[in-house]
Amino acid sequence: MTEDKQLPTVVVVGGGYGGVAVAKALDARTQVTLVEPRDAFVHNVAALRAAVDPTVAPQIFLPYDRLLENGEVIRDRAVRVDGTQVELASGRVLRPDFVVLATGSTYPYPAKSDRDDSVEAIARYRHTYEQLSAARRVMLLGSGAVGLEFAGEIAAAWPDKTITLVDQAPEILPGPYGAQLRDELNRQLDELGVQRVLGASLLEPPATPLGELGAFAVTTASGARIEGDIWFRTFGVQPTTDYVAGDLAGAMATGAYLHVTPRLTVVGHDRVYAIGDIADIDINRASVAGRQAQIAAANILAAIDGGDASDYTLNPVSIMLPLGPTHGTGQLANGDLATREQVANAKGRDLMIDRFQQLLSSRE
């Protein structure tokens, strides 16, 4: 009688887009442990629609219980990772052969949920929907992709509301995009009746709590007066790397990101990988985290088998930006504009909810 060969061990820290993808890709060949403080995967791509449609929130919180066939999911939080071990809030210490850091980023609610318990999170989205329903005038601070998408969602759900985007930047959607994309977005925003106040910051934030119904008036540095009934902040991404410690802390880059090699290993640590929003190699986007997860998984298997590792390569700049279920545009990889129909088919109509429900419900 022969003993079973011990599988290499992998700890994946973070159960977001990158974490679930890499854990699932490694499940058949390694002993995977996924560490995540939430009780369910959150499909953040659809979070803004959950704030305007109460039927959506229950669909975007997906339990982890069917994600892995061989590995395990631990509901816990990593409090210290130093390159050789992972210490959890519960006191448990894991010493795996490989570590994948995929803790993502925080972002102001409702673009990302701020609750670890899915029941509480769903109730919070329901509350936000009720508050938004009762408001006549909505102010969004930030005119990047999140602010634009949220404005589109609100306009689609409640065409009669007054929606105002405010940003100190002189134009919407900062970033490496062509002028024709902004022109088309501005045209559709006009069509939806979304107002823009750009090029000046607020002298003071509203006195009312963020996301809660309550009349307010604010003034920009240029003298524009804005009145509203509810407001949200739609800027401020922050990588979640506060647990990085010891030798691993030497790889911290500007803005709390981790500096990674083209093979997605943390610089100076050939058995620690960082993917998604915490890696300094690409933009923060769910699709990027998914692609990096596949490269990281393949490179871990190559290290196990003695094969050659692959480099992660950047895709051309592109974006699909829905403004509700039927409006929106984008920039394709070849620089062309995406049509409304292309955006609706790729993202806008269902926000890929079915795709992630299938990923989290099937062990195949």
ZIRA-V281218 format. One record per residue. N is the residue number from 1. SS is DSSP state (alpha for helix, beta for strand, coil for the rest). OMEGA is omega in whole degrees, -180 to 180 (none if undefined). D_CENTER is the distance of its C-alpha to the mean C-alpha in Angstrom with 1 decimal. Layout:
BEGIN
n = [N & N]
ss = [SS & SS]
omega = [OMEGA & OMEGA]
d_center = [D_CENTER & D_CENTER]
END
This chain:
BEGIN
n = [1 & 2 & 3 & 4 & 5 & 6 & 7 & 8 & 9 & 10 & 11 & 12 & 13 & 14 & 15 & 16 & 17 & 18 & 19 & 20 & 21 & 22 & 23 & 24 & 25 & 26 & 27 & 28 & 29 & 30 & 31 & 32 & 33 & 34 & 35 & 36 & 37 & 38 & 39 & 40 & 41 & 42 & 43 & 44 & 45 & 46 & 47 & 48 & 49 & 50 & 51 & 52 & 53 & 54 & 55 & 56 & 57 & 58 & 59 & 60 & 61 & 62 & 63 & 64 & 65 & 66 & 67 & 68 & 69 & 70 & 71 & 72 & 73 & 74 & 75 & 76 & 77 & 78 & 79 & 80 & 81 & 82 & 83 & 84 & 85 & 86 & 87 & 88 & 89 & 90 & 91 & 92 & 93 & 94 & 95 & 96 & 97 & 98 & 99 & 100 & 101 & 102 & 103 & 104 & 105 & 106 & 107 & 108 & 109 & 110 & 111 & 112 & 113 & 114 & 115 & 116 & 117 & 118 & 119 & 120 & 121 & 122 & 123 & 124 & 125 & 126 & 127 & 128 & 129 & 130 & 131 & 132 & 133 & 134 & 135 & 136 & 137 & 138 & 139 & 140 & 141 & 142 & 143 & 144 & 145 & 146 & 147 & 148 & 149 & 150 & 151 & 152 & 153 & 154 & 155 & 156 & 157 & 158 & 159 & 160 & 161 & 162 & 163 & 164 & 165 & 166 & 167 & 168 & 169 & 170 & 171 & 172 & 173 & 174 & 175 & 176 & 177 & 178 & 179 & 180 & 181 & 182 & 183 & 184 & 185 & 186 & 187 & 188 & 189 & 190 & 191 & 192 & 193 & 194 & 195 & 196 & 197 & 198 & 199 & 200 & 201 & 202 & 203 & 204 & 205 & 206 & 207 & 208 & 209 & 210 & 211 & 212 & 213 & 214 & 215 & 216 & 217 & 218 & 219 & 220 & 221 & 222 & 223 & 224 & 225 & 226 & 227 & 228 & 229 & 230 & 231 & 232 & 233 & 234 & 235 & 236 & 237 & 238 & 239 & 240 & 241 & 242 & 243 & 244 & 245 & 246 & 247 & 248 & 249 & 250 & 251 & 252 & 253 & 254 & 255 & 256 & 257 & 258 & 259 & 260 & 261 & 262 & 263 & 264 & 265 & 266 & 267 & 268 & 269 & 270 & 271 & 272 & 273 & 274 & 275 & 276 & 277 & 278 & 279 & 280 & 281 & 282 & 283 & 284 & 285 & 286 & 287 & 288 & 289 & 290 & 291 & 292 & 293 & 294 & 295 & 296 & 297 & 298 & 299 & 300 & 301 & 302 & 303 & 304 & 305 & 306 & 307 & 308 & 309 & 310 & 311 & 312 & 313 & 314 & 315 & 316 & 317 & 318 & 319 & 320 & 321 & 322 & 323 & 324 & 325 & 326 & 327 & 328 & 329 & 330 & 331 & 332 & 333 & 334 & 335 & 336 & 337 & 338 & 339 & 340 & 341 & 342 & 343 & 344 & 345 & 346 & 347 & 348 & 349 & 350 & 351 & 352 & 353 & 354 & 355 & 356 & 357 & 358 & 359 & 360 & 361 & 362 & 363 & 364]
ss = [coil & coil & coil & coil & coil & coil & coil & coil & beta & beta & beta & beta & beta & coil & coil & coil & alpha & alpha & alpha & alpha & alpha & alpha & alpha & alpha & alpha & alpha & coil & coil & coil & coil & beta & beta & beta & beta & beta & beta & coil & coil & coil & beta & beta & beta & coil & alpha & alpha & alpha & alpha & alpha & alpha & alpha & coil & coil & coil & coil & coil & coil & alpha & alpha & alpha & alpha & beta & beta & beta & coil & coil & coil & coil & coil & coil & coil & coil & beta & beta & beta & beta & coil & coil & beta & beta & beta & beta & coil & coil & coil & coil & beta & beta & beta & coil & coil & coil & coil & beta & beta & coil & coil & coil & beta & beta & beta & beta & coil & coil & coil & beta & beta & coil & coil & coil & coil & coil & coil & coil & coil & coil & coil & coil & alpha & alpha & alpha & alpha & alpha & alpha & alpha & alpha & alpha & alpha & alpha & alpha & alpha & alpha & alpha & alpha & alpha & coil & coil & beta & beta & beta & beta & beta & coil & coil & coil & alpha & alpha & alpha & alpha & alpha & alpha & alpha & alpha & alpha & alpha & alpha & alpha & alpha & coil & coil & coil & coil & beta & beta & beta & beta & beta & beta & coil & coil & coil & coil & coil & coil & coil & coil & coil & coil & coil & alpha & alpha & alpha & alpha & alpha & alpha & alpha & alpha & alpha & alpha & alpha & alpha & alpha & alpha & coil & beta & beta & beta & beta & beta & coil & coil & coil & beta & coil & coil & coil & coil & coil & coil & coil & coil & coil & coil & coil & coil & coil & beta & beta & beta & beta & beta & coil & coil & coil & coil & beta & beta & beta & beta & coil & beta & beta & beta & beta & coil & coil & coil & coil & beta & beta & coil & coil & coil & coil & beta & coil & alpha & alpha & alpha & alpha & alpha & alpha & beta & coil & alpha & alpha & alpha & coil & beta & coil & beta & coil & coil & coil & coil & beta & beta & coil & coil & coil & coil & coil & beta & beta & beta & coil & alpha & alpha & alpha & beta & coil & coil & coil & coil & coil & coil & alpha & alpha & alpha & alpha & alpha & alpha & alpha & alpha & alpha & alpha & alpha & alpha & alpha & alpha & alpha & alpha & alpha & alpha & alpha & alpha & coil & coil & coil & coil & coil & coil & coil & coil & coil & coil & coil & coil & coil & beta & beta & beta & beta & coil & coil & coil & coil & coil & beta & beta & beta & beta & coil & coil & coil & coil & coil & beta & beta & coil & alpha & alpha & alpha & alpha & alpha & alpha & alpha & alpha & alpha & coil & coil & coil & coil & alpha & alpha & alpha & alpha & alpha & alpha & alpha & alpha & alpha & coil & coil & coil]
omega = [-178 & 178 & 176 & 178 & -180 & 179 & 173 & -177 & 179 & 171 & 175 & -179 & 180 & -177 & 175 & -175 & -180 & -177 & -179 & -179 & -178 & 179 & -180 & -179 & -177 & -170 & -176 & -172 & -177 & 172 & -173 & 170 & 178 & -179 & -176 & -179 & 179 & 178 & -180 & 170 & 179 & 178 & -173 & 179 & -178 & -174 & -179 & 177 & 177 & 179 & -179 & -179 & -174 & 178 & -173 & -174 & 180 & -178 & -173 & 174 & -168 & -177 & -179 & -167 & 178 & -178 & -173 & 177 & -177 & -177 & -179 & 174 & 180 & 175 & -176 & -179 & 175 & -180 & 178 & 175 & -174 & 179 & 178 & 180 & -179 & 179 & -176 & -180 & 179 & -176 & 179 & 178 & -180 & 179 & -175 & 174 & -179 & 175 & 172 & 178 & -176 & -172 & 172 & -175 & 171 & 179 & -178 & 174 & 13 & 180 & 171 & 179 & 179 & 178 & 177 & -179 & -174 & 178 & 177 & -178 & 179 & 178 & 179 & 178 & 177 & 178 & 179 & 176 & -179 & 178 & 178 & -180 & -175 & -177 & 174 & -174 & -176 & 175 & 177 & 179 & -179 & -178 & 171 & -176 & -178 & 179 & 179 & 180 & -179 & 176 & 179 & 179 & -180 & -180 & 179 & -178 & -176 & -175 & -176 & -179 & 171 & -177 & -179 & 173 & -179 & 180 & 176 & 176 & -177 & 180 & 179 & 174 & 174 & 179 & -172 & -177 & -179 & -179 & -178 & 177 & 179 & 178 & -179 & 177 & 178 & 178 & -179 & 176 & 175 & 179 & 180 & 180 & -180 & -180 & 177 & 173 & -170 & 173 & 179 & 178 & 176 & 175 & 178 & 176 & 177 & 179 & -179 & -180 & 179 & 176 & -180 & -179 & -180 & -177 & 178 & 173 & 179 & -180 & 177 & 179 & 178 & 176 & 179 & 179 & -179 & 176 & -178 & 178 & 179 & -180 & 180 & 173 & -177 & 172 & 173 & 177 & 179 & 178 & -180 & -179 & -176 & -179 & -176 & -173 & 175 & -179 & -178 & -179 & 178 & 180 & 179 & -179 & 180 & 176 & 178 & 173 & 174 & 180 & -177 & 175 & 175 & 178 & 176 & 170 & 175 & -177 & -180 & -177 & -171 & 176 & 175 & -179 & 173 & -176 & 176 & -170 & -178 & -179 & -175 & -171 & -176 & -179 & 178 & -180 & -178 & -179 & 177 & 179 & 179 & 179 & 180 & 178 & -180 & 178 & -180 & 179 & 180 & -179 & 175 & 178 & 176 & 178 & 178 & -175 & -177 & -180 & -179 & 178 & 180 & 176 & 173 & 180 & 180 & 171 & 173 & -180 & 178 & 178 & 170 & -172 & 178 & 172 & -172 & -174 & -172 & 178 & 177 & 177 & -179 & 176 & -180 & -177 & 179 & 178 & 180 & 175 & 172 & 179 & 176 & -178 & 178 & 180 & 180 & -179 & -176 & -170 & -166 & -173 & -175 & 178 & 174 & -180 & -178 & -177 & -177 & 172 & 179 & -180 & -176 & -178 & -178 & 179 & -178 & none]
d_center = [48.7 & 45.8 & 42.8 & 39.3 & 37.6 & 34.9 & 31.5 & 29.4 & 26.9 & 23.2 & 20.9 & 17.2 & 15.5 & 12.2 & 11.5 & 7.9 & 7.8 & 9.9 & 12.0 & 13.2 & 14.0 & 16.0 & 17.7 & 18.8 & 20.1 & 22.1 & 23.3 & 26.6 & 27.7 & 26.7 & 26.5 & 22.8 & 21.7 & 18.1 & 17.6 & 15.1 & 16.0 & 14.6 & 17.0 & 14.7 & 11.6 & 9.2 & 8.3 & 5.7 & 6.9 & 10.1 & 9.6 & 11.5 & 14.2 & 14.6 & 15.8 & 18.5 & 19.5 & 20.4 & 20.7 & 17.0 & 15.7 & 17.8 & 16.5 & 12.8 & 13.8 & 15.2 & 17.6 & 17.6 & 21.4 & 21.8 & 19.2 & 21.8 & 25.5 & 26.8 & 24.3 & 23.2 & 20.2 & 21.0 & 19.6 & 19.9 & 18.3 & 19.0 & 21.0 & 22.5 & 22.0 & 24.7 & 24.7 & 27.2 & 26.2 & 23.4 & 24.5 & 23.0 & 23.5 & 26.0 & 28.1 & 27.7 & 27.6 & 26.4 & 28.0 & 26.6 & 27.6 & 24.1 & 20.9 & 17.4 & 15.0 & 11.3 & 10.3 & 7.0 & 6.8 & 7.9 & 7.9 & 10.9 & 11.5 & 11.4 & 8.1 & 7.0 & 10.0 & 12.3 & 14.6 & 15.1 & 17.6 & 16.6 & 19.9 & 19.4 & 15.9 & 17.4 & 20.3 & 18.3 & 16.8 & 20.4 & 21.7 & 19.4 & 20.6 & 24.1 & 23.8 & 22.5 & 25.3 & 27.9 & 26.9 & 28.6 & 26.9 & 23.2 & 22.1 & 18.6 & 18.4 & 16.5 & 17.0 & 14.1 & 12.0 & 10.4 & 14.0 & 15.6 & 13.6 & 14.4 & 17.9 & 18.3 & 17.3 & 19.7 & 22.4 & 22.3 & 22.7 & 25.2 & 27.0 & 29.4 & 27.1 & 27.2 & 23.8 & 23.7 & 21.1 & 22.0 & 21.2 & 23.3 & 22.5 & 25.2 & 23.2 & 20.0 & 17.0 & 17.8 & 17.3 & 19.2 & 19.9 & 23.4 & 25.3 & 25.9 & 22.2 & 22.4 & 25.8 & 24.7 & 21.8 & 24.4 & 26.9 & 24.7 & 23.7 & 27.4 & 28.0 & 25.7 & 27.4 & 24.4 & 26.0 & 24.8 & 26.1 & 25.2 & 26.6 & 27.2 & 25.5 & 26.5 & 29.5 & 28.3 & 25.3 & 26.3 & 28.4 & 26.8 & 23.8 & 20.3 & 19.6 & 23.2 & 26.1 & 28.6 & 30.4 & 29.9 & 31.0 & 29.6 & 31.0 & 29.5 & 31.2 & 32.8 & 34.4 & 32.4 & 32.4 & 29.6 & 30.2 & 27.7 & 27.3 & 23.6 & 20.9 & 17.3 & 15.5 & 12.9 & 12.5 & 12.0 & 9.1 & 10.6 & 10.3 & 11.5 & 14.8 & 17.4 & 19.0 & 20.0 & 23.8 & 27.1 & 27.5 & 23.8 & 23.4 & 25.4 & 22.6 & 20.4 & 19.9 & 19.5 & 16.7 & 16.2 & 14.9 & 16.8 & 19.3 & 19.4 & 22.0 & 21.8 & 22.0 & 18.8 & 21.0 & 20.8 & 23.8 & 26.9 & 25.6 & 26.1 & 25.0 & 21.7 & 18.7 & 15.3 & 12.5 & 8.9 & 7.7 & 11.0 & 13.3 & 15.1 & 15.9 & 13.5 & 10.9 & 7.2 & 6.1 & 5.7 & 9.5 & 10.2 & 9.1 & 11.2 & 14.0 & 14.1 & 14.4 & 17.4 & 19.0 & 18.7 & 20.1 & 22.9 & 23.8 & 24.1 & 26.4 & 28.3 & 28.9 & 30.2 & 32.4 & 33.5 & 32.1 & 30.6 & 27.0 & 24.9 & 23.2 & 19.7 & 20.3 & 18.3 & 18.3 & 19.8 & 17.7 & 16.5 & 14.3 & 14.5 & 14.3 & 15.6 & 17.5 & 18.0 & 19.3 & 22.1 & 21.4 & 19.3 & 19.8 & 18.2 & 19.4 & 20.4 & 20.9 & 24.5 & 24.0 & 25.0 & 23.5 & 21.9 & 23.9 & 22.8 & 23.8 & 21.7 & 18.5 & 19.6 & 20.3 & 17.2 & 14.6 & 16.2 & 18.7 & 16.8 & 13.1 & 13.6 & 14.2 & 17.3 & 15.9 & 13.7 & 16.5 & 18.8 & 16.8 & 16.8 & 20.4 & 22.2 & 23.4 & 24.8]
END
